[in-house]
Amino acid sequence: MSSINNSSLGKSRGPGRPPKKIISCTWCNETKLPLKYVFPTTNGKKEFCSETCLAEFRKAYVKGACIQCDNVIRGNGAPSKEYCSAYCMNKHQKKELSNARISTIATTSPLDASPGPFQYETYQPFNWDEYLNETNSVAAPLNCFKQAPNPPYNEFEVDMKLEALDPRNVTSTCIATVISKLGPRLRLRLDGSDNKNDFWRLVDSSEIHPIGHCEKSEGMLQPPLGFRMNASSWPMFLLKILKDAKMAPESIFQKEPIGPRQNLFQVGQKLEAVDKKNPQLICCATVGAVKNDQIHVTFDGWRGAFDYWCRYDSRDIFPVGWCARSGHPMQPPGQKNGSGTNRFRIKPSYVAPPPTSSVSSTASEVIQSPEADTSAPPPPPIVIQFRKNCSGGPLIDTTLFPMSVEDSTPSDLAKKLINQVLNASHKSETILARLGALRGEEMVITHEGSTYTIKLPQLVKASDLEGVFHTLEQALGCCRNLFGLEQTVKDCSACDLKAVPTPPKRKPPEQEAATSTTPAEPSNSSESPVLSLNKIPTGEWGIEEVIQFIESTDPCLGVHAELFRKHEIDGKAFLLLNSDMMMKYMGLKLGPALKICNLVSRLKGRRHLL
C-alpha cells in the first residue's frame, strides 16, 4: 500500500520510468523559458523553448521515434529500435494485450497505426463536417480563395537554395535557403539574415523562383534588410554561398493559381488561416467582417489579439479541408473548457454579427460560460479627449479636431483617432508613410476611399491607448498632451514650457523665423520652407529639421523619417553620413542611401560657399 502511495506521489520511480511531468522544453528540459515553438506528432505535440531545440528534435525524430510517446530514441539505453525506454515498451505491450483492435493495428507499420493526419490535439482528428454542423455555420466556397483546387505537391528539400522576395522589403530579391517544409509550405531564411526573420511561403507562390530568375529578368540580387555584414562585401558573400550549393531545380516550382476578381466572402463563413504570430500554424477561423477588398480573420476559441485583416486574395487563407488534403497539420479551435463537455469553444465576434439569425441563436447556445456571457451589459465607451490649444507640430492643425471621439473597443477607437489626425492635416500622405514605417501591430484604415496599413502598439485594454499617444508624439512631432483619456485642463504645461507657436498652417514662415531664437526640439518643430532652413547652419539643425529638409527636398524619402529619429541623426551627424553607414546600421537600400548622400553633398557644398 505504501509503495502505491509513493508511486502516485511521484517519489518512487522504476528504471526507465519518465520523470514527473513538468512544463519544460522537450529537447533541453529548460523550465524557465517560455515554450513558443510547437512540433505536431502522431500522438500529440512537442513544445520547445527555441528554434535550435526544435531543429535538433526534428532531425532526431526523422531517424526514429518511440511508438508510445513520440520521443526521439537517443543513445544505447533504449530496449529496442521502437521504444525510448523500458517503461514505454511495457506500457505499449499492456495496451496491446488489453485491446484486440489496438493489437491488430500494432502488428502493422507504425505509420499504418496513425489515426489520421497529424493534429495538435490528442483527443481525435478534427472533423470539419461535425464542427460545421455543431456550430450551424457554412464553409467559404472554394472560388473565394486564391488557392489551387488540389493542394500542390512539395518536392523541395531542406538546404535547397532559391530566390525570394524579402518580406520586409518586397522590392528586393534575395537568396533564400529552405530551412524546413510542412505540407505544401516552405520555411525560408534569407542568406545573410538571422533566424528571427524566417518566413513561410507556398510552393506555388509567385514570390519564389529558381536561382538565375532575377538575372534573366534583368534584375539584381540584393542583400536582405538588416544584412549582418558590410554592404560592400555582398558580392563576395553571394559567390561564397552559391558555390557548391544545392540549387532548387526549376521543375519543382509551380505556377501561382489565379484568384477571384472580387471579394466573395461573407461574414460568418469558416476557413483555415495562418496564425500571423505563429506562422507555422494553420488554424480554424471565421470571417468576422468584410470591407471593400479586406476580410477580418478571427480565430475560433482564441482571444482577439490573434485576429487580423487581410486581402481577400491572400495566400495565407485556405478553404475548409485544405490541411487534411495537403497533409499539413491544422490546429482546432482553442480548447479552454477543461470539463470536456464541449470540444468546440467559439469566440463571439464583436466586429460584425453572423449573416443569419439562425447562426446567431445557435452560437449563443454553444457559448455557455462566464467568459462569454451574452446577457452581460455592453462595456462603457472609451473616450479620447482632444486639447485643441496644444501644438500639433508641423503636420496637424489642431483647430480642426472635435472635442472628443469614443468607441467601445481600443482598436476601433485608435482607428477613429488616426482618421481624425489625417482629416486635420494637409500632409496626410506623410503621416501615413510615417505610421506605416513604425514597428507594432498592423492595422488597416480607410482614408478618402483608399485602404492603408499602419503599425501601432498592441491594443488589448483601454490603457494601451497611452502607448498610441506616445507613438503619435514621437512620429508626428505633436505635443504629448494633445490626446488624453481624461478630461483636459485649459492650459498645457508642456506647450507653455516650450513656447510652442500656434498651428503652423495659420502662421507665415517669416513671422515664425523671426520669433524662433533657439534650435527647435522634436515636439515643437515648425513648418518652414527649405529657404528658411538654409538660413540656419546645418550643424545646428535638430533631428526634426533634418527630417523636414529630407521630406521637403524629396517626399519619397519621408518614409525613412523614423530611422533618423531612432538613430538621433541631427545636423552634425547628417553631414557625416555615407552610404555604407546607412545601409549597414540603418538598414536602408542602396537607392535611398545614394539619394541621401547626394543631399549631404549639396549641403557640404553650400557650407563651403558660405
Salt bridges, closest charged atoms under 4 A:
GLU51 OE2 - ARG187 NH2 1.61
GLU96 OE2 - HIS92 ND1 3.57
GLU130 OE2 - ARG343 NH2 2.43
GLU157 OE1 - LYS246 NZ 3.51
ASP191 OD2 - LYS161 NZ 2.53
ASP198 OD2 - ARG187 NH2 3.04
ASP198 OD1 - ARG189 NE 2.82
ASP204 OD1 - ARG315 NH2 2.96
GLU207 OE1 - ARG201 NE 2.84
GLU256 OE1 - LYS146 NZ 3.27
GLU256 OE2 - ARG315 NH1 3.06
ASP293 OD2 - ARG311 NH1 2.59
ASP300 OD2 - LYS270 NZ 2.77
ASP307 OD2 - LYS347 NZ 3.35
ASP313 OD1 - ARG311 NE 2.96
GLU371 OE1 - ARG303 NH2 3.08
GLU371 OE2 - ARG345 NH2 1.78
ASP397 OD2 - ARG506 NH2 3.26
ASP407 OD2 - LYS416 NZ 3.05
GLU441 OE2 - LYS277 NZ 3.77
GLU448 OE2 - HIS447 NE2 3.61
ASP464 OD1 - LYS461 NZ 3.44
GLU473 OE1 - HIS470 ND1 3.64
GLU527 OE2 - HIS426 NE2 3.19
GLU527 OE2 - LYS427 NZ 3.94
GLU544 OE2 - ARG565 NE 2.75
GLU551 OE2 - ARG434 NH2 2.74
GLU562 OE1 - ARG565 NH1 3.59
